[in-house]
Amino acid sequence: MNDVFMNTYHRLPVVFTHGQGSWLFDTAGKRYLDWTAGIAVNCLGHNYPPLVQAITEQAQRLIHVSNYYQTDTTAAFAQELVAACAPVGMKKVFLANSGAEANEGACKIARKYSLDRYGTGRHTIISLKGSFHGRTITTLSVTGQEHLHQNFGPFTEGFRFIPSGESAALDRALDSTVCALLIEPIQGEGGIVPQPLDFMAEAARLCAERDILLICDEIQSGIGRTGTFLACQQYQIKPDIITLAKGLAGGIPVGAVLAGEKAAAVFQEGDHGSTFGGNALAAAAGRVVLRTVKEPAFLAAIERKGKAIQDGIRAWNNPAITQVRGRGLMIGVDTVSHVMPILEWALSHGLLILSAGQRTLRFLPPYTISDEEISAGLAILQEYF
Ligand SMILES: Cc1ncc(COP(=O)(O)O)c(C=O)c1O
């Protein structure tokens, strides 16, 4: 292991050299079943041939031009992405490079929307306790986890938090100082916590009634992860803004802020920008992801595979596991003990899994995982439990 990296991650003792499908290979040639997909990024698995072909061809043709121009590939990708999100009312997109950058853009749109209509003093953004929205100073400021609000102050002003899933608190919080409500339909880093259906319906109703923008952070839950293209489709709500990143280009960095009718025209020339945002290489990869994931049969398979994992674990009836939950291939498993030793044990037995908090195991396998690979992963985990 190389020690020149800043000490920001609890890195496990392995160095990978290549991947194939649901498998990663280390420097010693040992293979590992990957139930992390780069934290919901490599959604089509490693070395997915159509993705590799698309980025190879694009790299040979054109990698990047400034966003003062369009490329054929980025224009097509943007159009296809907006079309994929049209069922929940999205009209326009801004392309960025990461989830944090997408959420920064969303916060800027929300503040300007309100300023344009109502003047100053209505800039507060409400988000949920337990949420995670990024690592920049502003996206940390809107992240509802106290332990992340240390060391880096002063933080950006104008963010307040309410408990996840509590409609009465929501009603009280959405007052005349508020321009937006930012919600992950299913909290990822916070422990795989799906918001209740009635809470999301109430959030959409109150936001519409008070002209407060509803922003859904679908950076982890979007792009098919939960068995529908967007998780908010399962809630039958139409947010005003959606943020995406992670799986959107299957491993090439990209982020997106999508806006519906109300917010689509808020940004005007010079209001926002991003040097790399949505460059042709990322867009070529994103087009492959979109055309693969939007197929109903592909989404149905994600749902089925997720159910197989959840049912498999529940069938053990093991008292060391207190709850199994999630949607599609975004799965959380609560354990009675700390999860880090389980991650380390799984690694040594050839299985890569994640945590979400101290007592929740998190599984985010690639959508292309096979039934045999699901059984193989379950067999390794069962050996531990
Ligand atoms: C829901 C959510 N929002 C935002 C982010 C930040 O994304 P990025 O790490 O690409 O900045 C993450 C990353 O884990 C996330 O899960």
The ligand as an SDF file (V2000), in Angstrom:
LIG
                    3D

 16 16  0  0  0  0  0  0  0  0999 V2000
  -27.0010   11.1250   -1.8210 C   0  0  0  0  0  0  0  0  0  0  0  0
  -25.6380   11.6730   -2.1120 C   0  0  0  0  0  0  0  0  0  0  0  0
  -25.5120   12.9620   -2.4420 N   0  0  0  0  0  0  0  0  0  0  0  0
  -24.3170   13.4990   -2.7390 C   0  0  0  0  0  0  0  0  0  0  0  0
  -23.1670   12.7460   -2.6930 C   0  0  0  0  0  0  0  0  0  0  0  0
  -21.8340   13.3700   -3.0310 C   0  0  0  0  0  0  0  0  0  0  0  0
  -21.4000   12.8830   -4.2530 O   0  0  0  0  0  0  0  0  0  0  0  0
  -19.8580   13.0420   -4.7080 P   0  0  0  0  0  0  0  0  0  0  0  0
  -19.0450   12.1870   -3.8100 O   0  0  0  0  0  0  0  0  0  0  0  0
  -19.8580   12.5980   -6.1380 O   0  0  0  0  0  0  0  0  0  0  0  0
  -19.5350   14.4960   -4.5650 O   0  0  0  0  0  0  0  0  0  0  0  0
  -23.2480   11.3960   -2.3370 C   0  0  0  0  0  0  0  0  0  0  0  0
  -22.0270   10.5630   -2.2420 C   0  0  0  0  0  0  0  0  0  0  0  0
  -21.9820    9.5790   -1.5590 O   0  0  0  0  0  0  0  0  0  0  0  0
  -24.5150   10.8480   -2.0400 C   0  0  0  0  0  0  0  0  0  0  0  0
  -24.6540    9.5550   -1.6970 O   0  0  0  0  0  0  0  0  0  0  0  0
  1  2  1  0
  2  3  1  0
  2 15  2  0
  3  4  2  0
  4  5  1  0
  5  6  1  0
  5 12  2  0
  6  7  1  0
  7  8  1  0
  8  9  2  0
  8 10  1  0
  8 11  1  0
 12 13  1  0
 12 15  1  0
 13 14  2  0
 15 16  1  0
M  END
$$$$
